[in-house]
Amino acid sequence: MRKSNWMIRFALYTVLFLCIAWGSLVGYSRFVIQDARNPNRVSWVPKAQVLQLMEYHGTDVLKITQDEVYIYRGSKWIPVFSALRLTRIFPFPAVR
């Protein structure tokens, strides 16, 4: 009796943990990634340039601040484009 109560409680806690983990991942992807692809955004970076940067660096998310554009690599935000210099920090091919 005692062992079956423990197994039922363990199974319920495991399911609860998995549901919470799944919910947080779905929420993150729904709000962060869709926000990055929002066509109604206003930015100093043209949409073609954003798509080009995303394709070249192989990412779905860019962080665009007032002066630089960043990509997320290895738990760090790495700058790839600067508004102050209006130059590319890393060269990449032109859009075809």
C-alpha positions in Angstrom: 0.0 0.0 0.0 2.8 2.4 0.9 4.8 1.7 -2.2 1.7 2.2 -4.5 1.0 5.6 -2.9 4.6 6.6 -3.5 4.5 5.5 -7.1 1.2 7.3 -7.8 2.6 10.5 -6.1 5.9 10.2 -8.1 3.9 9.8 -11.4 1.7 12.8 -10.6 4.7 15.0 -9.8 6.5 13.9 -12.9 3.5 14.7 -15.1 3.1 18.1 -13.4 6.8 18.9 -14.0 6.5 17.9 -17.6 3.4 20.0 -18.1 5.0 23.1 -16.5 8.2 22.6 -18.6 6.2 22.2 -21.8 4.0 25.3 -21.0 7.0 27.5 -20.4 8.7 26.4 -23.7 5.6 26.9 -25.7 5.0 30.3 -24.1 8.6 31.4 -24.8 8.5 30.3 -28.5 5.0 31.8 -29.0 5.9 35.3 -27.6 9.6 35.7 -28.3 9.9 34.2 -31.8 6.7 35.5 -33.2 7.5 38.9 -31.8 10.8 38.8 -33.8 8.9 38.0 -37.0 6.2 40.7 -36.4 5.8 42.5 -39.8 4.4 45.6 -38.1 7.5 46.5 -36.2 9.3 49.8 -36.7 13.1 49.7 -36.8 16.1 51.4 -38.2 17.0 48.1 -39.9 15.2 47.4 -43.2 13.2 44.2 -43.3 15.3 42.8 -46.2 18.5 43.4 -44.1 16.9 41.6 -41.1 16.0 38.6 -43.2 19.4 38.6 -44.7 21.1 38.7 -41.3 18.8 35.9 -40.0 19.5 33.7 -43.0 23.3 34.3 -43.0 23.7 33.6 -39.3 21.2 30.8 -39.3 19.0 32.1 -36.5 15.3 33.0 -36.0 15.8 35.7 -33.4 17.7 39.0 -33.6 17.9 41.5 -30.8 17.7 45.0 -32.3 18.6 47.9 -30.1 18.9 51.6 -30.9 22.5 51.3 -32.0 23.3 47.6 -32.8 21.8 44.3 -34.0 22.8 41.2 -32.0 22.5 37.4 -32.5 22.4 34.8 -29.7 25.3 32.4 -29.8 26.7 30.3 -26.9 24.8 32.1 -24.2 26.0 35.5 -25.3 24.5 38.2 -27.5 27.1 39.0 -30.3 26.8 42.2 -32.2 26.6 41.8 -36.0 25.5 45.2 -37.3 26.0 48.7 -36.0 23.9 51.8 -36.6 26.6 54.2 -35.4 29.0 53.1 -38.1 26.3 51.9 -40.5 28.6 49.0 -41.4 28.5 45.3 -41.1 30.6 43.9 -38.3 30.8 40.5 -40.1 30.7 40.6 -43.9 28.0 38.5 -45.7 27.0 38.1 -49.3 24.4 40.3 -50.9 20.7 39.2 -51.2 20.0 37.6 -54.5 
